[in-house]
Amino acid sequence: MYIGLFAVFVVAAIIAMLYLSSPTSSNPPPITNNFSIVVGVGTHGNLSSETESLESGVRYYRTDINLQSSQIAQLAWESKNYSAQYLGILDYETLPGGSANKMWNLSEWNASVANAVADYPEISTWEIWNEPWVSAFETGYMNGSAYNYYTVIKSAYTIIKAKDPNATVVCFGGAPISDTYTFIWYSQVWSYGAANYCNAISIHAYTGAYLLNQSGIAQQWTAGLAAYENLTHKPIWITETGIPSATQNGPQVYSQSFQNTFLAQDFSFFDSFPYVQRVYWYDLWGLSDAPTNNDYGLLNFSDPSSQVQPPAWQTFLAIYRRSASIAP
């Protein structure tokens, strides 16, 4: 599916030279340029980290949406008091019984979407599922079928737009940025007519234990972005991208300095593509991924080498304050 895209490697080399020249072990230079992208961060309901982030001026967040009164009240409060703007993920957490519900059908999905839209009137950007290509997230009607995922998108879009015609519906739920097999699966989703029910598409971008100027990552990501842009001709939202600052069982290259350097490279890289509109860092709080126990958080003190905010948090704030997230 990537035939004809290898020419973008030349562009990637230029991007790498212009944007990715930070050394692999030292902190990046101060952020002085402006960013045309909207910058946000993923969160999972940790009130203390969200409050600190909101008080620092960050307004754009991404989170799974459930129908529990506690989340409904918290997001309404944050919207009212801080003008917080959420990209709400409609997925397994939105359904009755949450992720434990393995037998749901399309009617239950439609009812859940309608309830979410009614319960969260402050949300105007919705993402349809999280990583539908991951087997752990394939439940009930979302059984791995490309056609079923297309139907889930179509149903949700119709319900959302009936309530708010100006809402933005983001599809794909985080397609991996450079995986040929999964790209073919998303091409099938698109072939059913998903273009009619998507305002933007969502991509997830991770490097493992590499910076962007290592192991050809910039070239791979450039080719992947081009493939999805050529397939869909829709704006691209990077709804997850990040790297750990600490790990218990994974590669020991991770450190606060390593995370900080990657973050500066990461946002500069995506800002260089005019069709990339938003980039959400993963994650605000130190969510860990078993079994490696990686700490992706910007406001977590799990790194034993420091009891202060990791430097990546200050770099993130500097980028945010020079981005399109700030109204003119």
Secondary structure, 3 states (H helix, E strand, C coil): CCCCCCCHHHHHHHHHHHHCCCCCCCCCCCCCCCCCCEEEEECCCCHHHHHHHHHCCCCEEEEECCCCHHHHHHHHHHHHHHCCEEEEEECCCCCCCHHHCCCCCHHHHHHHHHHHHHHCCCCCEEEECCCCCCHHHCCCCCCCCHHHHHHHHHHHHHHHHHHCCCCEEEEEEEEECCCHHHHHHHHHHHHCCHHHHCCEEEEEECCCCCCCCCCCHHHHHHHHHHHHHHHHCCCEEEEEECCCCECCCCCCCCCHHHHHHHHHHHHHHHHCCCCEEEEEECCCCCCCCCCCCCECCCCCCCCCCCCCCCHHHHHHHHHHCCCCCCCC
